Amino acid sequence: MVSNLTPQSNLFLANLNRIEQQLTEANIQMSSGKKLNVASDAPGDVEQLLQLRTDQAKNQQIESNLTLAQTDASAADSALAGAATLIDTAVQLATQGANATQTADTRQSIAQQVEGILNQMVAYSQTQVQGRYIFSGDQDQSPTYQVDLSAANGIPDQNGAANGVDQLSDAAATQQIEDPSGGSFAASETAQQIFDDTNSDGSPAADNVFAALNGLLTSLQNNDQTGISNALSNLQQASEHINNAEAFYGTVENRIQDASNFASNYDTQLSTEIGDKQDADVATAAMELSQASTQMQASMQMQGQMPKSTLFDYLG
C-alpha cells in the first residue's frame, strides 16, 4: 500500500503515537498505583513476582498457625502452673497426714481435700481453647481423662492402673509447628505424658501425677501412715514432672515468639520486594505524565506551523 503522507507527516504520527503511549502508561500508573498491571508491562518480572506472592501467602499462613499455637501454649502454661500449685498443696497435705498424731478421722478429712485436688487436676487435663482439648493430642475434640473414683478405691482402669481416672483415649500429639526460618518443632504434650506417665510395661511411673494423688487418697482413707509416706515421695517426683512440663511449654512459647518475629520481618521483606516489582513511583509517573503532555502540545503546535503546499503553488 502506497502512503500519501510525506516523510515529515509519518515522523509526526510516529512521535504522536509514542507520546500517546507514554501518556497512557503514566495515567494507568497514576490511577492504579502499579507499574506492572499486565504481564506485557514487564515480562521478565512476572515469574519473580508470582513467586514472591506465593512465598508471602505461605508465610502469612505460618504466621496464623503460630498465633494459634501461641494461644495454646499460653493456655497450657497457665494450666500447668495451676497444676503445680495443686501438687504443692497435696505435698503439704501428705506431710500433714503422715504425722503420727493424726487420727483416722482427721485423715478422712484430709482425704476429702485430696479428692478435690484430684478432680481439679483432671479438670486441668481437660483444658480447652476454642473448643479444642489442648492436651488431647490428635483427638482434640474430646478429653483424654475423666474422674472415676471407683479406680481410687483400687479398681484398675483400662491400663491396669488404679489412679482415680478413666483414660478415654491414647492419641499422640504428632502435629508439628512450621518454623518460617526452616524446619518444624513440636509445640504440645498429651495429658498422658503430663499427668499419667507410665513405665515401659504400662504401669504408673513414680512421677505419675494421677497415681500419686490416688495413692495419697487411698492411704488417707485407709489410715495407712506408711502408704501416706510413700505417696509423699511420689508426689514430690510428680511435682518435678509437672514443673518440667511447664518448662517445656515455656520453651515452646519462646520459640513460637522467635518464629513469629522472624515471620513478621520476612513478611515486611517480601512486601518490599513485591512493591519494588509492581508498585509505581508516583512522583516519577507524574513527571512522565507532565513531560508527555508538554511534548504532545509542542508536537501539535509544531505540526500546525509546518508550511502547507498545494497544486496551485507549483502551477504559478
C-alpha positions in Angstrom: 0.0 0.0 0.0 1.4 3.4 -1.1 1.1 6.1 1.6 0.1 9.6 0.5 1.8 11.0 3.6 5.1 12.9 3.4 8.1 11.7 5.4 7.6 14.6 7.8 3.9 13.5 8.4 4.9 9.9 9.0 7.5 11.1 11.5 5.0 13.3 13.2 2.5 10.5 13.5 5.1 8.1 14.9 6.1 10.6 17.5 2.5 11.3 18.3 1.8 7.5 18.9 4.9 7.3 21.1 3.8 10.3 23.2 0.2 8.9 23.5 1.6 5.6 24.7 3.7 7.4 27.4 0.6 9.3 28.4 -1.5 6.1 28.6 1.1 4.3 30.7 1.6 7.2 33.0 -2.1 7.6 33.5 -2.5 3.9 34.3 0.3 4.0 36.8 -1.1 7.1 38.5 -4.6 5.7 38.8 -3.7 2.1 39.8 -0.5 2.8 41.8 1.1 -0.1 39.9 3.8 -0.1 37.3 3.1 -3.7 36.5 -0.5 -4.2 35.7 -0.4 -6.8 32.9 2.3 -9.3 32.0 3.4 -7.3 29.0 4.4 -4.4 31.2 7.5 -6.3 32.4 7.6 -9.9 31.2 10.9 -10.6 32.9 9.5 -9.7 36.3 6.2 -11.7 36.2 7.7 -15.0 37.3 9.6 -13.5 40.2 6.5 -11.5 41.3 4.4 -14.6 41.3 7.0 -16.5 43.4 7.2 -13.6 45.8 3.4 -13.6 46.2 3.4 -17.4 46.8 6.1 -17.0 49.4 4.2 -14.3 51.1 0.9 -16.3 51.2 2.8 -19.2 52.7 4.5 -17.1 55.3 1.2 -15.4 56.3 -0.3 -18.9 56.8 2.6 -19.8 59.0 2.1 -16.6 61.0 -1.6 -17.5 61.5 -0.6 -21.0 62.7 2.0 -19.6 65.1 -0.6 -17.2 66.6 -2.9 -20.2 67.3 0.0 -22.2 68.7 1.0 -19.4 70.9 -2.6 -19.2 72.3 -2.5 -22.9 73.0 0.9 -22.8 74.6 0.0 -19.9 76.8 -3.2 -21.7 78.0 -1.2 -24.9 78.6 1.5 -22.9 80.6 -1.3 -21.3 82.7 -3.0 -24.7 83.3 0.3 -26.4 84.4 1.1 -23.5 86.7 -2.2 -24.2 88.4 -1.5 -28.0 88.4 1.9 -27.3 90.0 0.2 -25.3 92.8 -2.2 -28.2 93.3 0.6 -30.7 93.7 2.4 -28.4 96.2 -0.8 -28.4 98.2 -1.1 -32.2 98.0 2.5 -32.4 99.3 1.6 -30.3 102.3 -1.5 -32.4 103.0 0.6 -35.6 102.7 3.2 -34.2 105.1 0.3 -33.3 107.5 -1.3 -36.7 107.1 1.9 -38.6 107.7 2.2 -37.1 111.1 1.8 -39.8 113.8 -0.5 -37.5 115.8 -3.2 -37.8 113.1 -6.2 -40.0 113.7 -8.3 -41.9 111.2 -11.0 -39.2 111.4 -8.6 -36.4 110.7 -7.1 -38.3 107.8 -10.5 -38.8 106.3 -10.9 -35.1 106.4 -7.6 -34.6 104.6 -8.7 -37.3 102.1 -11.7 -35.1 101.2 -9.3 -32.3 100.3 -7.1 -34.6 98.3 -10.2 -35.9 96.4 -11.0 -32.3 95.5 -7.4 -31.8 94.2 -7.7 -34.9 92.0 -10.9 -33.5 90.5 -9.2 -30.2 89.8 -6.2 -32.0 88.3 -8.4 -33.9 85.9 -10.1 -30.6 85.0 -6.6 -29.1 84.1 -6.0 -32.2 81.9 -9.3 -31.2 80.1 -8.1 -27.6 79.4 -9.8 -26.2 76.3 -9.0 -23.4 73.8 -11.8 -22.5 71.4 -13.5 -25.9 71.9 -10.3 -27.9 71.5 -8.8 -30.0 74.3 -5.2 -28.9 74.0 -3.8 -31.9 76.0 -5.7 -34.5 73.9 -3.1 -34.8 71.1 -4.5 -35.5 67.6 -8.0 -36.2 69.0 -8.6 -32.7 70.4 -12.4 -32.8 70.2 -12.8 -34.8 73.4 -10.9 -35.0 76.7 -8.4 -37.8 77.4 -9.4 -38.4 81.0 -12.4 -38.2 83.3 -12.7 -38.7 87.0 -13.6 -42.3 88.2 -13.3 -42.6 91.9 -14.0 -46.3 91.7 -10.5 -46.6 90.5 -9.3 -44.7 93.5 -10.7 -47.5 95.6 -8.5 -50.0 94.0 -10.3 -50.9 90.8 -7.8 -50.7 87.9 -8.6 -48.7 84.8 -8.2 -49.9 81.2 -4.4 -49.6 81.6 -4.4 -51.6 84.8 -3.7 -48.5 87.0 -5.8 -47.7 89.9 -5.4 -43.9 89.8 -8.9 -42.4 90.2 -9.4 -41.7 86.5 -10.6 -43.3 83.3 -8.4 -42.9 80.2 -10.7 -42.2 77.3 -8.1 -42.1 74.5 -4.4 -42.5 74.0 -3.9 -40.3 70.9 -0.4 -39.0 70.4 0.5 -35.4 69.7 2.1 -35.6 66.2 1.4 -32.1 64.9 4.5 -30.0 64.2 4.6 -26.3 64.0 6.4 -25.0 60.9 9.2 -22.5 61.5 9.4 -19.8 58.8 13.2 -19.9 59.1 13.2 -23.6 58.2 12.2 -26.9 59.8 9.5 -27.5 62.4 9.1 -28.3 66.1 6.7 -30.0 68.5 4.5 -27.5 70.4 2.4 -29.7 72.7 2.4 -32.7 75.0 -0.5 -35.0 75.8 -2.4 -35.4 79.0 -0.9 -38.9 79.3 2.6 -37.5 79.1 2.0 -34.8 81.6 -0.4 -36.3 84.2 -0.3 -40.1 83.6 3.4 -41.0 83.0 3.9 -44.8 82.7 6.8 -47.2 82.7 7.6 -49.4 79.7 5.3 -52.1 80.9 2.4 -49.7 81.2 2.4 -49.4 85.0 2.3 -45.9 86.6 5.7 -44.3 86.8 6.9 -42.9 90.1 6.2 -39.4 88.9 2.7 -40.2 87.7 0.5 -37.3 88.9 -2.8 -39.1 89.0 -1.3 -42.2 90.6 0.5 -40.2 93.2 -2.7 -38.3 94.2 -4.6 -41.6 94.1 -2.0 -43.2 96.3 -2.3 -40.5 98.9 -6.1 -40.5 98.7 -6.3 -44.3 99.2 -3.7 -44.3 102.1 -5.6 -41.5 103.9 -8.9 -43.3 103.5 -7.3 -46.5 104.9 -5.5 -44.6 107.7 -2.2 -46.1 106.3 0.7 -44.0 107.6 3.3 -45.9 105.7 1.3 -45.6 102.5 1.0 -41.8 103.1 4.7 -41.5 103.4 5.2 -43.4 100.2 2.7 -41.2 98.5 4.5 -38.2 99.7 7.7 -39.3 97.9 5.7 -40.0 94.7 4.1 -36.5 94.9 7.4 -34.8 95.2 8.5 -36.6 92.0 5.2 -35.7 90.4 5.7 -32.1 91.3 9.1 -32.1 89.5 7.4 -33.8 86.5 4.7 -31.1 86.3 7.4 -28.4 86.6 9.3 -30.0 83.7 6.1 -30.0 81.6 5.6 -26.3 82.4 9.2 -25.6 81.5 8.6 -27.4 78.1 5.7 -25.0 77.3 7.8 -22.0 78.4 10.4 -23.0 75.9 7.7 -23.5 73.3 6.3 -20.1 73.9 9.8 -18.5 73.5 10.4 -20.5 70.3 7.0 -19.5 68.9 7.7 -15.9 69.7 11.1 -16.0 67.9 9.4 -17.7 64.9 6.7 -15.1 64.9 9.2 -12.3 64.9 11.1 -13.9 62.0 7.8 -14.3 60.1 6.8 -10.7 60.7 10.2 -9.4 59.5 10.1 -11.8 56.5 6.6 -10.6 55.5 7.9 -7.0 55.6 10.8 -8.0 53.4 8.5 -9.8 50.9 6.2 -6.8 50.8 9.1 -4.5 50.0 10.3 -6.8 47.2 6.8 -7.1 45.8 6.5 -3.4 45.9 9.7 -2.9 44.1 8.5 -5.2 41.3 4.9 -3.9 40.9 4.4 -0.5 42.6 4.6 2.6 40.6 6.8 5.5 41.6 4.0 8.1 41.7 6.4 11.1 41.6 8.2 9.7 38.5 4.9 8.8 36.9 3.5 12.3 37.5 6.7 13.8 36.0 6.4 11.5 32.9 2.8 12.4 32.5 3.7 16.1 32.6 6.5 15.7 30.2 4.4 13.6 27.8 1.6 16.3 27.9 4.2 19.0 27.2 5.7 17.0 24.3 2.2 16.4 22.9 1.3 20.1 23.0 4.7 21.1 21.5 4.3 18.5 18.6 0.8 19.7 17.8 2.0 23.3 17.7 5.0 22.5 15.5 2.8 20.5 13.1 0.5 23.4 12.9 3.3 25.7 11.8 4.5 23.4 9.0 4.1 25.1 5.5 1.2 23.7 3.5 1.7 23.4 -0.3 -1.0 22.9 -2.8 -1.0 22.1 -6.6 -1.6 25.8 -7.3 1.7 26.7 -5.6 3.5 24.7 -8.2 1.4 25.9 -11.2 2.4 29.5 -10.5 
